[in-house]
Amino acid sequence: MKTAELIASPARPADEFPRGGQRLLIYVVYDPRGDVEDYIPYALRALRAHCTHILAVSNGPLSDLGRNRLAAVADQVLERENRGYDIWGYKAGLDAMADRIGEFDEVLLVNDTWFGPVRPFAPVFDRMDRARLHFWGMTDHTRVEPHPFTQTGYLPYHLQSYWLGVRRSMLESEEWIAYWRDLPEMTSYSDAVVKHEGVFTEHFTRLGFSGQVAFPTLTDKIENHSVLYAEQLMDVGCPTLKRRPFFQWPPFMDALGSVGRWTLSAAQRHGYPVELIYADLARNVAPKILNTDAAMLEVVREDASTYDAGAPLRTLVVAHVYYVEMTSDILSRADLLPGSFDLIITTPDLERAEVIERMLEEREGSRGRREVRVVDSNDGRDQSAFLIGCRDELLSGAYDLVVKIHSKMTPQDGRSVGAHFQRQQFENLLRSREYAANVVALFQQERGLGLAFPPMIHLGYPTMGHAWWANKPGVQELCRLLNIRVPLDETSPLAPFGSMFFARPEALRLLVEHEWSYAQFAGAYDDGSLAHVLERLPVYAAGERGYHARTIANRSYLAASHTALEYNLDQLAQTLPENTMHQIQFLKRLGPIVDGSFREFLSIFFRLHRPHQEQRMLRVYDRTARVRALGRRFLAARPPRRRSRADAPVLPQDER
């Protein structure tokens, strides 16, 4: 069904929204914490000018904070069990207002899956109020065949269900009442699409009702333009920006050439406070997905500084020094920071401390307090020294910014690889005065920026696809302990590998407030140990408090990193089909490949072609392999048969 056919449906008289008319907004929100993110009150305050009555429906219980936030911007707040997705939330709102529905000339059914207004609401309402129609939507979705959720038939052209306006004549109709009375159960996202969103528009237009879309599809080459053409929609005046472009699977967005960073720049250009977007996404989206979708790698300039010397940040440098020979270089790196800063050097014993103190005395000038602390134990190395040895300073409230560095040498990895890791850390954190000033400027400019650190090390290290290693179970356990509910990334975490970073102390509060002990860090310093688990946790802890993270890098490092990644990916893709998205999907269907054994390839064959038979065939193969192995052991264990004269070969006469 095309848009024009949708609009032109003369079977029933339609109505305009009357001057001075009454509009009810039923706004459905879902928050796993019950807190209600800040972008929601912002949107509802803007909608207040266009709505007579606002009913906020929460799918799930609200916290006191969430309840108070909604009560401040809504006339009523309804809490219900989280069942039936936003569609059944709409139904709950309609049922709650059933006795008053006749008071309203229009009902808006809206959910919380968008940010806005990124452009003003008023022009949209003015235009749609004058249109004669029964229902209208903000954006639409093209027809898709076959249906992406059922693989049969087609997904009809439809108005997207996150925003639907319905006029009085349709609200009072028997068809409308019957639709909601007979609404089927919905237990999955696909149910919500198949049983409501994808059929609502076609259902009512076939009954003779007419609908319109405020911002129709811009091109038939893209099915869902509210997600994939978000920037273009903003440019033509659409006030809603969908959340999905920032948590969609990155290879999918890559395949369609959608760049979230450009979308965010457009929202900021149009005056929307993008810190509301970052705060919501930091708490609710797996960080590596967000970092990729929103392209949150910052290439830090060195040719000019954007640092505001008139608004300095109170800065603390915490440096753990085990290798005393690196002290001078660490002090020189710290001196690249703009303005004044306090310095605390932690070290594991008094002998090292005395050497470090002499080196401090020999250096000219100081831009703040300097202190050398001998920690009670080197178990946990820089992690324990930071979280235990400097806990008092990090919780003091005296600092806006902390810079964590340490004497990294990694001698176990070999000289070349270890030297690269050290250089990758320091030169992407404290490369030059201008570079360091511009990193600090990021924190001046973005109030919600919690951490900045170098990208995941990959040159010389097999981190790609494996960077959780044995640490994910430990991270999951600590997330439960510290009540961190940010989704964990599937393949590799977004983390400051190397444990050096810039951070706001408040972003690290969940980690620092917990009382760690040196005994917890005792034992081997390897994957699965507390130190390695904590190395992967800061971004998730910061996200729980609404702080986002950025990776930072200098141009020289990126020249080496990007070219290596490009070549390596090119080699991996050489024998695989289609684009990167399809290649990844294909490899995931294959499953893990460890040793290239016949059993593995047997498993892959059945997984691809006869998945329902895979486990049965593997059991048959394993039984057969065990029988063959037993046979070989039996034959190997038999004593050799003694040969008799009769067994001797008969030789020709001339060889005797």
N, C-alpha and C positions, 0 to 999 in steps of 0.2 A: 504494500500500500504506500503510495507516494504522499508527500506532504500536501500537495495541492488537493488530492482526493480526500485527505483527512479534513481539511478546512471546509471544503464545499460539501456540506451534508444538509440539505434543506428540509429533511423530513419532519423536523420539530422546530418550533419557534425558539430562537435563542435570545439571550438578553445581555445588555451592557451592565456594567457595574454602576449603580446609580450614584449620582453626586451626593456626598454625605452618607454613603452606604455603610453597612456594618460588615466587618470581616473578622472571621475567627481563624486563628492560627493554631493548629495542632502540630507541635514540634516534638519529634521523638529523638531521644538521646540514649546512647549506650556508652557507658564508661566502666571498664572492668574494675576500676578502683572505687567508682562511685563519686569521684571528686568533681567532675565536670571541668573540662579544659577551658582556658580563658577565651578561646576564640568563639565559644558558644554564647556567653553573655554579650560579647561584642556584636555578634550577629543579631541577637534578639533585641538589643537596644536600638539597632538601626531599623529593625522591622516594626518597632513599636509605633512609629509615625504612620504606619499603613495598616495597622491591625487594631480592632476594637478590643479584642479579648485574646489573650495568649494562654494556652494550656500546654504546659511542658510535661511530656510523658517520658518517664525513665524506665527503660527496659533493664530491670535489675535494681537492687537497693542502692540508695544514695548515702554517702557519708554526710556528716554534719556540714562539712565544707561545701560539698556539692549541692545539698539541699538549700543552703543559704544563698549560694550563687544563683540558683534558678529562681528562688523566691524573690530575689531582688529585681528580676527582669520579667517575670511571668505573673499572671493573675492567679493561676492555679498550678500546682505541681502534683502529678499523679505518679506513684511508684507501683510497678507491677513486676511480676516474675519475667525473667528474660526468656520469653517463649514466642516463636513465630516471627522473629526478626522485626524490622521496623513496620512491616505490613500489619501485623497483629497489634503493634503499638498504635498505629493509626486507628484500628478498629476499637481498641480500648478507649482512645480519646473520643471517637464518635459516640460510643456507647455512653461515656461519662457525660457528654453534652447533649444527649438525645432529647431531653426535655426542653432544651433551649435552642435547638438547631434552627427553629423557625425564625429566630431573631436575626439571623445573619443572611446577607445577600451573597456571601461567598465564604467558602471554607478552604483554607490552604492546608494541605498535608505535606509537611516538610520534615526531613530528617537532618542529622548532623554530619553528613558525609561530604561537606563542602566548607570552604573558608569564604568569608565575605562580610560585608560587601566589598569586593575589589573594585567595583564601579558602582555608582549611585543606584539605589533601588527606584527612586522617584520616576525617572524616565520610563522604566519598564512598566511600573504600575500605571502610569498615565496612558501609555500606549495600549496595554492590555485591557484597562478599564473601558476604553472606548470600543473595543471589539465585541461584536455580537457572537457569543459562543456559549457552550455549556461547560466546557472545561479547557484548561490550558496548562502547558508545562514550560519550564525554563529552557530545557534542551531536549533533543530527541536522539534516537538511535535508528540506524538504517535497518532494513530487512536483511536477514542473513539466512542463507540456505546452503547446506542443511543446518538445522538448529544446533548451535554449538554445545548445548547441554544434553540433548537427547539423541543427536546424530541422525534424526529422522525429521521429515517435514521441514518447517522453516520457523525461524524466530521472526515474528511480525515486526514491521515498522512500529515504533512506539515512543510515546513521551516517557522520559525517564522519571522513575517514581520518587526520586529524592525531592521533587518539587512539583506538586499538582494543585491547581486551583479549580474549584468546582462551584458553579453558580447555582442560585436558588432553585431554578426550574429543574435542574438535574437532582439536586439534593432532596427535593420533594417527590421525586418519581418513584414508582414501585420498583423499577429496575435497579435503581441505586440501593434501595433498602434491601432488595433481595440479594444483590451482589455481596453486601457485607454480612448479611444474615447467613449466607451459605458459603462464606469464605472457607476454603479448605485449610487443613493443618499444614504448617510449613516447618520442617525440621532441618532444612539445609539452605544454604545460599542459592543453590540451583532451584530448590522449591520456590523460593521467593521470586525468582525470575520466571520460571516456567508457569507457575500458578497465579502470578499477579502482574509483575511489571511488564512482562512480554505480551500479555493478553489483554490487559485493561483497556488500552486504546482501541484495539480492533473490536473488542467486545461491545463497547459503547457506541462506536461509530456505526457498527452493523445494526444497532438498535435505533439508529436515527439521530443520535446526539452528535454535535459538532465540536471539534476541538482545534486548538491552535497551539503553535510553539513560538515562544518569544524569540529564540535564537536557533533557527533551523540549521540542519547539517550544511557545512560549508563545502563539502566535496563527497562524492559517492565512493571515493577511493579509501576512505577511513570509516569504519563502522561506528566507532564511539568517539565522536569529536570532542565531547566534554572532557575526556581524559587526554586524548592525543593531539587536539588542536586548542588546548587551553589558552595559550598565548594569543592566538588569533581571535578567540571568543572574547577575551578581555578587551582587545583592541576595538571590537565593534560594540562594546558596552555591556557585555554579560557580567552581572554582579557576583556570580557564584564561581568559585574555583574548586573543583573536585579534589579530594584528598588523595585519590587513587594514584595519580602520576608519581607520588612520592613513596609509595610502598609496593607498587607493581613489580613483578619479577624483572630485574634489570636487563637480562637478555631480550625480553619481549620489547621493552622500551628502546633498546639498542636497534633491534631489527626494524623498528618503525621510525627511527631517527628522531625520537622525542627526547629533548634535553631539559630536565627539570630545573637546572640552574637558570636557563633562559626564561622559563616560566616564572620562577621566583623573582627574577629581575623585573619582569613585566609587572607583576603584582606590586612590587616596591615602587616602581615608576608611577603607577597609578595611585599611590598613596596608602596602600594597605600596610599595616604594621607587621612585617614578616616575622618578627620575633614571636608572634602568636602561633605562626605555623611551625617554626622550629621547636617551640616548647612542647606543642602537642605531639609532633612526630618523634621527638627525642624520647618521649615516655612510651610511645605505643608502636614504634616501628623498629625492627631489627636494625642496629646501627650501620652495619656494612651495606645493607640494602639502601638505607637513607643516604649514606655517604656516596653511593654510586648513582642512585636516581637523581639526587640533587647536585651531583658533581661538586662535592664539598672539599675537594683537594684545592688548596690555595697555593698558587705559584707566587712566592713572596718576592717582591721587587727589591732591587738594590740600588737603582739609579736615583731614587727619590724617596723621601720619607713622608708618610701620612700621620706620623705620631704627633699627638697634641701635647706639647710640653706644658701647656697651661692646665692640663687635667691629668697629672701623673697618677699612676697606680702604685699604691704601697706594695712594694715587692720584696719577697723573701727568696733567696737562693739557698737551696739545700743540696749540698754536695757530699756524697759519701766517698771517701778516699781510702781504698785498700792499697792500691799501687801508688806509693808516695811519689814515685818518679813522674806521675802525671799531674801532680799538684799545680805546678806552674802553668801548664796548659789549661787546666780547669779554671784557674784564677783569671787567666787572660780571656778565656771565653766569657766568663761572668762579667768582666769589665766592659764587654761590648754592649751591655744593656743600657738603655737610656735612663738618665736621671739617677737618683740615689736608690740603694737597695741594701738590705741587711743580708749577711752571709753567715750561714751555719755549716761548718764542715764536721761531719761525723766520721769517726775512724775507730777501728776495733781495739786499739791498745795505746798505752801511754807513750811508748817509744815512738810510734808513728805521730802521735799528737804533738810531741815536742819538736819533731822535725818540721811538721806543718806550721806550727806557731812561729818558728824561726823564719820560715819562708814568708809568712805574712808580715813579720816585722821588717823584713828586708825590702818589701814592696812599698813604693812611695804612694802616699795618699790613701784615703778611704772615703767611700761615699755612703757609709752607714756602719751599723754595728757589725762586728766580726767576732765569731765565737767558734772554738773548736771543742767538740763534745766527744768524749770516749764512751762508746755504747757498751752495754753490759755483755753483749755477745755478738759475734759476727755471723751466727746462724741467721739465715734469711738475707744476709748481706745488705744491699741498699734498701730492700723492701722493709725489713724490720727496723733499720736505722731511721727510715722515714716515718713509718706508721707508729713506732713505739718511741724511738729516741727523740723525735721532733713533734710528738703529738700535742704537747702543750702549746707550741707556737702555732700549729695549724688550726687549733681550736680557739685561739685567743681573740679572734676578730680583729687583729691588728693589721692584717694584710688583705689586699685585694687580689694579689697574684703570687703564685709560688712557682719557681723554676726548679725542677728536680733533675739533677745530673749526677753522674758518678764516674769513677775511674775505670772505664770499660776497656778491657784488653782482650777478653775471650781467647786466651792462649790455646785452649783445647781445640779450637777450630782451625788451627794452622795460621801462619803469619799473614798470608795474602787475604784469606777470607776474614779473619779477625780484624785486620786493618781496615778492610772495606766497611765492616759493620760499624766500627768506631767512627770512621769518617762519615758514613751515612747518617749517624745520629747527630754528631756535633755540627756538621755543616748544614744540616736541615733544621737545626734549632738556633745556633748562635754562629752564623757564618761571618758576619761583618756588622759594623755599627748600624748601617742603614737597614740591613736585613733584620737584626734583632729589634730595632725600633718599629719596623713594620709589623712584626709578630705581635708586639705589645699593642700596637695600634688596632689590631683585630679585636682585642679584648676591650679597648676603648669604644670601638664602633658597634660591637655586638654584645649587648648586655646579657644575652643568654648563652654566650660562648663559654663552655666549661673547660674544655681541653683542646690543646693543639700539639701535634706530635708528628714525626716523620711517617711516611707511608710504610706499609708492611715490607720488611726486608725480603728480597727474593734473589738478588744476585749473590750467588755463593751458598744459598740456603734453600732447601726443598720445602718452603713454607706454602707454596701455592697448592691449595686443595687439602692441606694437612695441618694447618697452623693451630688447631685445637690440640692436636696430638692426644696425650693422655690427660689433658687438663679439664675437659668439658664436664665430667661428672663432679669434679671439685668446684667448678664455677656454679653449677646447678645447685649444689649443696649450700654454698655461701649465699647465693641469691635467695634461697629459702630462709636462711638464717637472718639475713639483713633486710628481708622483705623487698627485694628488688624484683619488679615484675616486668621490666623491659624484655621483649622477646629476644632470645638468644639467636645469633646467626647460625645457619645450618652447617656451612662448610668450614669457614675460618672466621674468627672474631675480628671486629674492629678494635684494635688494641695498640698501645704504645710498646711494641716489641723493642726490647732494649731498656725499657723502664725509664726513659727520659722524656720529659714533657713540660709544657707550660700549663698551668691550671688555676682556676679559681679555688681557693680553699673550700668555699661553700659547695662547689660541685663534688668535692671529695668527702664531704662530711659523713656520709654513710659508712665509708671505709675507715675514716679516722676516729669517729666516735666509738666504734667497737673497740673493746679493750683486748688487744692481741698480747700474747706472751712470747718470749723468745723460745720457750720450750716447744711451742707449736711449729716453729721453723726448724727445729733440730732434725738432723738426718741428711740424706743425700739431697743435693741441690740439682734436681733433674725434673723432667716432666712428671706431673702429678703431685709434686711437692707444693706446699703452701705458697712459696715465693713465686713459682711459675703460674699457679692458679691466680694469684693476685695480680700478676702482670697483665692478665687478660680481662680484668674486671673493671678498671676505672671508668670506661665509657658507659658501661651499663649502670654503674652506680650513679654517675652524673646524670644520665638520662632519666633515672627514676625521680630525680629532683627537678627535672625540666630543663636541664642544661644540654646543649648539643655539642658535638665535637667536630673539629676539622683536622684533616691531615695537611701538613705544610711541607713544601719542598722548594729548593732553589732550582734555577733553570739548568745549571750544569748537571746536577744529579738526574733531573728528569730526562735530559738528553740521553744518558746512559740507560736509565730505567725503561723509558718508553720504547726505545729501539730494541732492547732485549726482549721485552714483552711482546712487541709486534712480531719479531722474527720467530720467537718460540711458539706463539699462537698460530702463526702461519704454518709452521712445521706440523703442529698437532692437527690442524684442520685439513692438511693436504689430502688425506685419504678418506675424509668424512663428507657427507652430503650437505648441500645447501648452505644456509647462513649459520652464524654462530649459535643462534637460538636453537635451530634444529639439530646442530651438532651436539650441543649440550644435552638436549632431550634424548637424542639417540644414545649417547654414552651413559646417561642415567638409566636408560632401559637395559643396557648391557649389564649394569651392576658393577661391583668392584672386581678388578682384575689384579691378582696377587702374583701368581707364579706362571701363568700361561699353561697350566696342566691340562691334560685331556678332560679331566672332570670339570674344570672351569669352563672350557669351551662347550662341553656337553650341556652344562647348566645354562650358558648363554643361548645356545640354540633353542632349547625348550622354552626359555624365558621369552624369547622373541617370537617364536612360532607356535608353540603349544604350551602356554603358561600354566594351564590347568594340569598338565602332566609332569611338570618339572620335578616336584618333590618325589613323586612316585618313581620316576626314572632314576633319580639320584639315589634313592634307597636301593633300587635294583642294582645299580652300578656299584654301590658301596658293598652290598652283600657279595657280588661277584668278585670284587677286588679282594675282599677278606678271604674268600675261598681260594683264590689264586695264590694269595700270600701264604696261606696255610699249606697249600700244596708245595710251594717252593721251599718252605721251611722243612716240611717232611722229607722231601727229596734230598735236601742239603744235610739232614741229620742221619740218613741211612749210611751204614758203614760200606765202604767200597767192596764190591764183589771180588773174591779171590779167583784168579784166572787158573784154569787147569791146562794140561798139555793139549787137550782137545780144542781149547780156545785159541791156541797159537796159530798164526796164519801159516798157510802152506806156501813155501817159497819155491820158485823155479829151481830146477836141479843145479843150474850153473851159479846160483847165489848161495848154495849151501856150503 
